[in-house]
Amino acid sequence: MAVAATGFFDGVHLGHRKIIETLVETARRRGEESLIVTFWPHPRIALGKDASSLKLLLPLEEKIRMIRELGVDRVEVLEFTPQFASMTAAGYLQMLARDFSVTAVVLGYDTRMGSDQLGPDEIARAAGGLDIFRCGPVGTVSSTKIRNLVSAGRLDEASSLLGYDYSEKLLSLQNNEGSANQAELLFNRIISWQKYIT
């Protein structure tokens, strides 16, 4: 049996961390496994929606590593395809229960799920016996906002929303040592983004 949270989790930012914290605590309280179900590639890439402009904050492997470090028992990565995108929220919840023995789902305050794009209240009504737990907002944090800050060179502000030093993360991902200025970081990051989305 498992308690699940689901989403792309790019950057594993403060909003994601609140969901993951609630997930881990809820699973432990229920004596069940904590499970993150995420996707690859990004839905915009899979569906061809302005994919060339998408700059991911983290590669898949690093995202999984960071999620596991936050105490999650298991991470499952599902292939995001146009067929997958056609699944309704109710169908997706049924799949989680059937394929991953999910008994409960943790939602963010602004979660949208399924081809019908149900919000938290509607998801709760479509849950079909699954328990639903909700998290409140953590300020105005989103992966899109953080990507825009990084693109503008505002790494300190991006780091404050991520909950970790993004400059240091870039250096560790690129196996660099020593210090680098923001221009060098951004130049290297643009190269890395192209690698992550191809």
Secondary structure, DSSP 4 states (H G I P E B T S, - for coil): -EEEEES--TT--HHHHHHHHHHHHHHHHHT-EEEEEEEES-HHHHTTSSGGG---SS-HHHHHHHHHHTT-SEEEEEE--HHHHT--HHHHHHHHHHHH-EEEEEE-TT--BTTTTB-HHHHHHT-TT-EEEE----SS--HHHHHHHHHTT-HHHHHHHHTS-HHHHHHHHTT--S---HHHHHHHHHHHHHHHH-
